[in-house]
Amino acid sequence: MFRKIKGQDHTIDLLRKAIENRRVSQAYLFHGSDGVGKFMTALYFGMAINCYGLTELRPCGVCTSCHKFLSLEHPDFVHVFPTPKLDLNSEGEIKKEEVRKQYLAYMQNKLHSPWADFFFKESTEIRRENIAMLMKRLELSIHEAKYRIVIVEEADQMNVQTANAFLKTLEEPPANTVIIMITERLQMILPTILSRTQPVYFKPLSRGVIESILEDQFDTPASNARTAARISAGNLKTAIRIASETVSVSRDWAFNIVDLAAKQDDLGFYTLIDKNREQKSKDQLEDILKYMRIIAGDLALLTVADSSEISNVDKQEFFAEICRTHPGIDDRIHEYLLFLEDLSRKIDGNVNPNLVMINLYLKTKRFLTA
Ligand SMILES: [Zn+2]
């Protein structure tokens, strides 16, 4: 089943060997950017440790132990993640029905669409009560597993007080228990915690890996997969989100701007802005800029390579026409890309989204028609 995790062969080899050589650590810290397979690897690792299948097939995914892990219902699996205030009763159950529902929905999301982010209605962190719940579970004896498996997601989301409570668990680890902490922000983990774990790095996924996952598992057409892979910077979650926008509003905006700028159709541009008065969010602006970067890259590529190499394969004629009517683009591309980078930094500040769009249009016009 480890084969299902793509692009992390080295890491998975390391973990398999640890199991084979009976050198499984008591605490791991899986780190690396979002959307590269840390959670699924942690779950499969826990499954492999406990699997009843043949050594080389572990985790088999079909034995009773694997089954229980796969549904996140194994009695010896403890899952800790940032939550809103849970307000537990003396039995350790969540008092409020609404919060309990959201808590269960989080788990369902993890099971059925782990690539999608789940948002609680209130702000979340790993709280004292989450750790208290964990400690209560660790006091009980193990039900049936060889090793109890604890996965702590977003382990950096603990305040110092909570982290210190958790540290006690790491300092006196319960027998036959493997704790796997997961984080995107290694620098936020307290050194005292860090020093008691074995770090395992997950690298960003290559474009090729993302493309093949999108095509094989999500039936994404090749051209969309290629664009999504380029934009996502190794993050599968982002790639899936972009690929699933069948009609991408941000992509349309980017192509509209390029089209109007190439025609020097200022009136057309301002009419477009006027018709879409609602302000764009930072994320939308970022997405538009990402598409602009890819379009600029495609234009630059066309001056030196065959048109089948470009990302936006469905727009070959559009690009060919622009290159034919606007010579010298390759001389100005570098400056234009620097401008896009600079603009993307400004979006992080408090700039007016419409001004960003206007600035983008004017610079694109200069880039194409200078
Ligand atoms: Zn199994």
Boltz pocket constraint, residues with backbone or C-beta under 6 A from the ligand:
constraints:
  - pocket:
      binder: B
      contacts: [[A, 47], [A, 50], [A, 51], [A, 52], [A, 53], [A, 59], [A, 60], [A, 61], [A, 62], [A, 63], [A, 64], [A, 65], [A, 66], [A, 67]]
      max_distance: 6.0
